[in-house]
Amino acid sequence: MNETWAPAPTPARRRRPWLRMFLTGLALWIATVVVIFLTGSPTLLPTLVLLGSFLVPVTFVVWAAGHRDTDEVTTELLMTTFLAGGVLGVLAASVLESYLLRPSAWLFFGVGLIEEAAKLAALAFLTRHLARKTVRDGMVLGAAVGFGFSALESAGYAFVALFTSQGLSVVEVVQTEILRGLLAPVGHGLWTAILGGVLFSASTREHFRIGLRLVLAYLGVAVLHALWDSMHSIALLLTLVLTGGGTGQLSANGGLVQPTAQQAALEPVLEWGGLAVISAIGLGWLVGLWRSAQRRPAPTAGWRVPIRPPAGYPSYRG
């Protein structure tokens, strides 16, 4: 009997571990929601919040492990930048915002500047000893820091949503988790991925280079961040302008008082349309940076920040 040997086909489930992890986590989160509504058990609320907040960000880390540019970007390093970078970014941003920001027309721009600077600083600190810094690795690691920041921030918003004026509100938590989970890929992870790629584009083991390109990228990302955070207010103001005001007025909690039917229909269109435009700009920027990573020459001008790793310091090579 003549038989031709052929390698066994790779199961499809092994090709996309990130998808399997996402679907498994989503099923567990839905099961948690169902059990909470059936039993009313408050002990499951932390499970609900943590699963929902970390599902999309952790899925990214698993996906990113297969898209690294060098062997130095190990799963261990990705998890370190995700967890430690997220915590460092949240802590630094919270301290700076509490001391530097006051209610004003520039509040959201200040938030964008502070949070993007905090995440960028966390990324630089955690990756300073990498022997080789490529644009794509910078984007992957930057996104890991951004998603870690996003997961912790989402968990905070979800816990806040638990306590409304009517008491504990599981519905509010579920709505918050779904909304922030859907928007997570075009938020903090996207913005810090852009900054990480630009930062690594002119950096070496010995130093980070802070030049005009990085400063402009930082300001551009901060503007996108500020527009994203303020889009609800912008949509409300545009609604009043486009409809001639009418009976609609801005309330103290950021909504319209007695809006007309036209205003009630127009405001969400403007808000979601604005978010879509901001997302498209960020994604286009990210794709362009990724595709040009191998073609773009390293900048030579700028302020070089020395790292000076200790002699014999081991790299993150796995």
Steps between C-alpha positions, in 0.01 A plus 500: 500500500644835396421786730617853461588663829379851557538716808194516717309824445526753775167527680333834437457553871879513543544773245304760692548452875391860557161427345453189711593696811261782412205269433568302819524817708187644338305183577618513864404867529151436359461205736597726790239758397230232480585349838504843667152580367373155601646493850560865586832400657718810564811283539509454122521873428885513508505206256262688271707819510843342461398259223330774304778754547793272416347279228582715195837632633630152591382367165722762337805386697446145373456629143809724526717206605474376141579837339825598669792616289787354707547212743563744784130576519404193699163417651651584838597847382158555345328409825741719697429804282128422509471472879783714635470757223126528550534543877785751472308697240179510704680599820707774336202639310281503812758690705573755226134556415406555864768769543510664158149494357213731587159536332548705185449494125842334468430221748479218246814615319681499835379144563629394159841656558540348847376148425695463176816628670451259791457200269796602285723539806390158630578343162846659485582391855395137449672455163817701560726191502388348170806444282312572178211741473297472180197704397266201497617373838446849636145497365428157650646587840339844498164344432558258790554794737196679359277196533619444857409861578163452327420180693564663837311813404203294377495305826490830688211633292313172543531512879384862498201396286403250768403780734237726352242720664271197508758278671675199350438482126622188321338622179718812506809284543407272210433797273829664600697179443347440156553857384860527621580151370378590152693828500820366661682422170476863384589666830802488729661199330486668158640832619789354698583261214558803278722667758691177562578461131623858469704475821675181388561629146811694605600323821776255586610301804703797620243778467152618406491788253242772562466695177245712318326196354436351844381834639257546209376143535446553871302820442300338220408200714410729791267695271330179384466397865353837596253500210394144590433592864318822411297369207179476705523869593595596145202308362265675743627845403483419128147370545389829656676702229362297209144496636493865601478420870127442525385383841817298557742624763810348652442349842746484789567129439593545134176436316218686328203622703175431318659444157287511189453185293750633247760570770451160662565332164789723390715498815593127500569511126745785548663337802549156346593652166769706670636196681507311170701778333750512789535121487556506124773762535675301771475169314623660177796647686575163658482307171720754325759481777497120493541480121777759487694345788760336275531790256528801729860610581579555866498870596838640604388826661359531848582483867657166592398370843769256622391171651837361612404143590733344756782285368392148428130582531307218329259589223143376487592236248295185563 
